[in-house]
Amino acid sequence: MGIIKAVYKDEVLKPLEKLDLKEGEEVEIILKPHRSDLEEKVRELEEYLSTNTPKPFVSELERGYKWFTEEYSLRKLGLKE
């Protein structure tokens, strides 16, 4: 059957479209609240991200190599004697 939207009012869940069901037929319902405040949530997220963005790196990178010294690496490449 698929996903059907419904409205809950006066303790009754009323579908917003006609259901193809027989009288007395049993169904399984999974409730998932509809977010009608999406625009507000997007605005809040935008505000949060604009004030909590990561800062760029301001320190100089260290010159060097992870496993070998610069001098050793240059000698191995034949760029330094």
FILUM-419427 format. One record per residue (C-alpha): chain; z negated, x negated, y negated; residue in one letter. Coordinates in steps of 0.001 Angstrom, whole numbers, plus 500000, padded with zeros to 6 digits. Example, Ala and Ser with C-alpha at 12.3 -4.5 7.8 and 13.67 -1.06 7.14 Angstrom:
% FILUM-419427
{'A',{492200,487700,504500},'A'}
{'A',{492860,486330,501060},'S'}
END
This chain:
% FILUM-419427
{'A',{500000,500000,500000},'M'}
{'A',{499169,497216,497513},'G'}
{'A',{497065,496941,494399},'I'}
{'A',{496159,500201,492661},'I'}
{'A',{494402,500376,489298},'K'}
{'A',{491620,502916,488893},'A'}
{'A',{489063,504058,486323},'V'}
{'A',{485372,504535,487096},'Y'}
{'A',{483868,507519,485245},'K'}
{'A',{480907,509772,486019},'D'}
{'A',{480253,507885,489271},'E'}
{'A',{483795,508627,490522},'V'}
{'A',{486554,506065,491043},'L'}
{'A',{489839,507730,489999},'K'}
{'A',{493213,506078,490772},'P'}
{'A',{495645,505827,487867},'L'}
{'A',{498607,506663,490134},'E'}
{'A',{499300,508929,493094},'K'}
{'A',{498160,507562,496443},'L'}
{'A',{500177,507974,499628},'D'}
{'A',{497174,509002,501757},'L'}
{'A',{496411,511860,504112},'K'}
{'A',{493420,514098,503397},'E'}
{'A',{490279,512487,504835},'G'}
{'A',{491993,509143,505493},'E'}
{'A',{489606,506201,505353},'E'}
{'A',{490482,503209,503155},'V'}
{'A',{488970,499824,502368},'E'}
{'A',{488352,499049,498693},'I'}
{'A',{487899,495600,497166},'I'}
{'A',{486525,495818,493629},'L'}
{'A',{487780,493367,491025},'K'}
{'A',{486865,494138,487392},'P'}
{'A',{489814,494140,484984},'H'}
{'A',{489334,491685,482105},'R'}
{'A',{490217,493616,478983},'S'}
{'A',{488683,490939,476754},'D'}
{'A',{491305,488291,477606},'L'}
{'A',{492259,487612,473975},'E'}
{'A',{488598,486998,473098},'E'}
{'A',{488194,484603,476050},'K'}
{'A',{491344,482692,475022},'V'}
{'A',{490024,482400,471453},'R'}
{'A',{486665,481104,472734},'E'}
{'A',{488413,478564,474957},'L'}
{'A',{490629,477415,472083},'E'}
{'A',{487571,476970,469843},'E'}
{'A',{485695,475060,472551},'Y'}
{'A',{488615,472724,473251},'L'}
{'A',{489215,472046,469564},'S'}
{'A',{485621,470846,469106},'T'}
{'A',{485125,469126,472473},'N'}
{'A',{488284,467079,472932},'T'}
{'A',{487942,463599,474401},'P'}
{'A',{487853,460814,471830},'K'}
{'A',{490563,458125,472023},'P'}
{'A',{489601,454630,473128},'F'}
{'A',{488728,452533,470106},'V'}
{'A',{487686,449264,471754},'S'}
{'A',{490083,446429,472532},'E'}
{'A',{491080,445991,476147},'L'}
{'A',{489695,442881,477783},'E'}
{'A',{492370,440372,478592},'R'}
{'A',{492211,439140,482142},'G'}
{'A',{492973,440004,485693},'Y'}
{'A',{491026,441963,488238},'K'}
{'A',{491050,439509,491156},'W'}
{'A',{492545,436274,489820},'F'}
{'A',{492153,434395,486575},'T'}
{'A',{495028,434452,484116},'E'}
{'A',{495566,430708,484532},'E'}
{'A',{495836,430970,488344},'Y'}
{'A',{498281,433890,488109},'S'}
{'A',{500541,432096,485620},'L'}
{'A',{500605,428952,487821},'R'}
{'A',{501509,431015,490923},'K'}
{'A',{504386,432624,488999},'L'}
{'A',{505601,429200,487883},'G'}
{'A',{505024,429999,484235},'L'}
{'A',{502411,427297,483694},'K'}
{'A',{501830,423871,485214},'E'}
END
